[in-house]
Amino acid sequence: MSFPTTDYPDINKFVEKLTECIAEFAEEKGAYESIRSVSISCPSSSYKKYQPY
């Protein structure tokens, strides 16, 4: 499940959305008891924008 992080400039709104996505995923998979961690992948779309060279 993914969503654009740029839609959430307020960290609190981002955390709310992330929590909703995790809960939805866990419910769909019946995985509340087996989820041990969550990984966040940083998009590479900003690589060129912030590339120092």
DSSP file (Angstrom, degrees, kcal/mol; ACC not computed):
  #  RESIDUE AA STRUCTURE BP1 BP2  ACC     N-H-->O    O-->H-N    N-H-->O    O-->H-N    TCO  KAPPA ALPHA  PHI   PSI    X-CA   Y-CA   Z-CA
    1    1 A M              0   0    0      0, 0.0     2,-0.3     0, 0.0    20,-0.0   0.000 360.0 360.0 360.0 135.3    0.0    0.0    0.0
    2    2 A S        +     0   0    0     19,-0.0     0, 0.0     2,-0.0     0, 0.0  -0.949 360.0 179.5-141.1 161.9    1.4    3.4   -0.9
    3    3 A F        -     0   0    0     -2,-0.3     2,-0.4     0, 0.0     3,-0.0  -0.968  42.4 -92.2-156.9 150.5    0.5    7.1   -0.9
    4    4 A P    >   -     0   0    0      0, 0.0     3,-1.4     0, 0.0     4,-0.1  -0.511  25.8-153.9 -71.2 123.5    2.4   10.2   -1.8
    5    5 A T  G >  S+     0   0    0     -2,-0.4     3,-2.0     1,-0.3     9,-0.0   0.775  89.9  71.1 -67.3 -24.7    4.2   11.7    1.2
    6    6 A T  G 3  S+     0   0    0      1,-0.3    -1,-0.3     3,-0.1     0, 0.0   0.673  84.8  68.9 -67.7 -14.4    4.1   15.1   -0.4
    7    7 A D  G <  S+     0   0    0     -3,-1.4    -1,-0.3     1,-0.2    -2,-0.2   0.548  98.9  54.4 -75.9  -6.2    0.3   15.1    0.2
    8    8 A Y    <   +     0   0    0     -3,-2.0    -1,-0.2     1,-0.1     6,-0.2  -0.611  53.0 158.4-131.1  72.3    1.1   15.3    4.0
    9    9 A P        +     0   0    0      0, 0.0     2,-0.6     0, 0.0    -1,-0.1   0.752  66.1  76.8 -67.1 -21.8    3.4   18.3    4.8
   10   10 A D  S >> S-     0   0    0      1,-0.1     4,-1.9    -3,-0.1     3,-0.6  -0.818  78.8-146.8 -89.4 119.4    2.1   18.1    8.4
   11   11 A I  H 3> S+     0   0    0     -2,-0.6     4,-2.6     1,-0.3     5,-0.2   0.825  96.9  57.9 -57.6 -34.1    3.8   15.2   10.1
   12   12 A N  H 3> S+     0   0    0      1,-0.2     4,-2.0     2,-0.2    -1,-0.3   0.895 107.0  46.8 -65.1 -39.5    0.7   14.5   12.3
   13   13 A K  H <> S+     0   0    0     -3,-0.6     4,-2.3     2,-0.2    -1,-0.2   0.875 111.3  52.7 -68.4 -37.2   -1.4   14.1    9.2
   14   14 A F  H  X S+     0   0    0     -4,-1.9     4,-2.8     2,-0.2    -2,-0.2   0.933 109.4  48.3 -62.6 -45.8    1.2   11.8    7.7
   15   15 A V  H  X S+     0   0    0     -4,-2.6     4,-2.6     1,-0.2    -2,-0.2   0.891 110.3  52.4 -63.4 -39.5    1.3    9.6   10.8
   16   16 A E  H  X S+     0   0    0     -4,-2.0     4,-2.3     2,-0.2    -1,-0.2   0.939 112.2  45.0 -60.1 -47.1   -2.6    9.4   10.8
   17   17 A K  H  X S+     0   0    0     -4,-2.3     4,-2.5     2,-0.2    -2,-0.2   0.915 112.9  50.5 -63.9 -44.1   -2.5    8.3    7.1
   18   18 A L  H  X S+     0   0    0     -4,-2.8     4,-2.4     1,-0.2    -1,-0.2   0.915 110.4  50.0 -60.4 -43.9    0.3    5.8    7.8
   19   19 A T  H  X S+     0   0    0     -4,-2.6     4,-2.5     1,-0.2    -1,-0.2   0.904 109.9  50.7 -61.7 -42.6   -1.7    4.4   10.8
   20   20 A E  H  X S+     0   0    0     -4,-2.3     4,-2.5     1,-0.2    -2,-0.2   0.922 111.3  48.4 -60.5 -44.8   -4.8    4.0    8.7
   21   21 A C  H  X S+     0   0    0     -4,-2.5     4,-2.5     2,-0.2    -2,-0.2   0.900 112.0  48.3 -64.2 -41.8   -2.9    2.2    5.9
   22   22 A I  H  X S+     0   0    0     -4,-2.4     4,-2.8     2,-0.2     5,-0.2   0.933 113.2  47.5 -64.6 -45.6   -1.2   -0.2    8.4
   23   23 A A  H  X S+     0   0    0     -4,-2.5     4,-2.3     2,-0.2    -2,-0.2   0.907 112.8  48.9 -62.9 -42.0   -4.6   -1.0   10.1
   24   24 A E  H  X S+     0   0    0     -4,-2.5     4,-2.5    -5,-0.2    -1,-0.2   0.925 113.0  47.4 -62.9 -45.1   -6.3   -1.5    6.8
   25   25 A F  H  X S+     0   0    0     -4,-2.5     4,-2.2     2,-0.2    -2,-0.2   0.935 112.5  48.7 -61.6 -47.6   -3.5   -3.8    5.6
   26   26 A A  H  X>S+     0   0    0     -4,-2.8     5,-2.6     1,-0.2     4,-0.9   0.886 112.2  49.2 -61.8 -39.3   -3.5   -5.8    8.8
   27   27 A E  H  <5S+     0   0    0     -4,-2.3     3,-0.5    -5,-0.2    -1,-0.2   0.926 110.7  49.6 -66.5 -44.9   -7.2   -6.2    8.7
   28   28 A E  H  <5S+     0   0    0     -4,-2.5    -2,-0.2     1,-0.2    -1,-0.2   0.880 119.6  37.5 -60.2 -39.3   -7.2   -7.4    5.1
   29   29 A K  H  <5S-     0   0    0     -4,-2.2    -1,-0.2    -5,-0.2    -2,-0.2   0.495 104.4-124.1 -92.9  -5.4   -4.5  -10.0    5.8
   30   30 A G  T  <5 +     0   0    0     -4,-0.9     3,-0.2    -3,-0.5    -3,-0.2   0.917  69.6 135.0  61.2  42.2   -5.7  -11.0    9.3
   31   31 A A    >>< +     0   0    0     -5,-2.6     4,-1.7    -6,-0.2     3,-0.6   0.163  13.4 115.5-114.6  17.2   -2.2  -10.0   10.5
   32   32 A Y  T 34 S+     0   0    0     -6,-0.4    -1,-0.2     1,-0.2     3,-0.1   0.882  86.1  43.5 -56.5 -37.8   -2.7   -8.0   13.6
   33   33 A E  T 34 S+     0   0    0     -3,-0.2    -1,-0.2     1,-0.2    -2,-0.1   0.715 116.9  45.4 -80.2 -20.8   -1.0  -10.7   15.7
   34   34 A S  T <4 S+     0   0    0     -3,-0.6     2,-0.4    -8,-0.1    -2,-0.2   0.598  80.6 105.0-103.9 -10.6    1.9  -11.3   13.3
   35   35 A I     <  +     0   0    0     -4,-1.7     3,-0.1     1,-0.2    -9,-0.0  -0.579  34.3 165.4 -72.7 125.4    3.0   -7.8   12.3
   36   36 A R        +     0   0    0     -2,-0.4     2,-0.3     1,-0.3    -1,-0.2   0.623  59.8   3.7-113.6 -22.5    6.3   -7.0   14.1
   37   37 A S        -     0   0    0      2,-0.0     2,-0.4     0, 0.0    -1,-0.3  -0.981  56.1-137.3-158.4 166.1    7.6   -4.0   12.2
   38   38 A V        -     0   0    0     -2,-0.3     2,-0.4    -3,-0.1   -16,-0.0  -0.995  16.1-152.1-131.6 136.5    6.8   -1.5    9.5
   39   39 A S        -     0   0    0     -2,-0.4     2,-0.5     2,-0.0    -2,-0.0  -0.888   1.2-156.6-111.1 140.1    9.2   -0.2    6.8
   40   40 A I        -     0   0    0     -2,-0.4     2,-0.6     2,-0.0    -2,-0.0  -0.970   9.4-151.9-116.1 122.2    9.0    3.2    5.2
   41   41 A S        -     0   0    0     -2,-0.5    -2,-0.0     0, 0.0     0, 0.0  -0.822  12.3-136.0 -96.3 125.3   10.7    3.5    1.8
   42   42 A C        -     0   0    0     -2,-0.6     2,-0.1     1,-0.1    -2,-0.0  -0.650  28.0-116.4 -78.7 129.9   12.0    6.9    0.9
   43   43 A P    >   -     0   0    0      0, 0.0     3,-0.5     0, 0.0    -1,-0.1  -0.356   9.8-148.2 -68.2 144.8   11.1    7.8   -2.7
   44   44 A S  G >  S+     0   0    0      1,-0.2     3,-1.8     2,-0.1     4,-0.4   0.399  77.7  97.9 -89.5   3.1   13.9    8.3   -5.1
   45   45 A S  G 3  S+     0   0    0      1,-0.3     4,-0.3     2,-0.1     3,-0.3   0.765  82.3  50.6 -64.0 -24.4   11.9   10.8   -7.1
   46   46 A S  G <> S+     0   0    0     -3,-0.5     4,-2.0     1,-0.2    -1,-0.3   0.413  81.9  99.7 -92.1   3.2   13.7   13.7   -5.3
   47   47 A Y  H <> S+     0   0    0     -3,-1.8     4,-0.7     1,-0.2    -1,-0.2   0.924  85.3  42.0 -55.8 -49.9   17.1   12.3   -6.0
   48   48 A K  H  4 S+     0   0    0     -4,-0.4     3,-0.4    -3,-0.3    -1,-0.2   0.867 111.1  56.9 -67.7 -35.3   17.8   14.6   -8.9
   49   49 A K  H  4 S+     0   0    0     -4,-0.3    -1,-0.2     1,-0.2    -2,-0.2   0.882 119.4  29.4 -63.3 -38.5   16.4   17.6   -7.2
   50   50 A Y  H  < S+     0   0    0     -4,-2.0    -1,-0.2    -3,-0.1    -2,-0.2   0.310  83.7 129.4-107.9   7.4   18.7   17.3   -4.2
   51   51 A Q     <  -     0   0    0     -4,-0.7    -3,-0.0    -3,-0.4    -4,-0.0  -0.494  50.6-149.1 -65.4 122.8   21.7   15.7   -5.9
   52   52 A P              0   0    0      0, 0.0    -1,-0.2     0, 0.0    -4,-0.0   0.585 360.0 360.0 -74.6  -9.2   24.7   17.8   -4.9
   53   53 A Y              0   0    0      0, 0.0    -2,-0.1     0, 0.0    -3,-0.0   0.396 360.0 360.0-127.9 360.0   26.7   17.3   -8.1
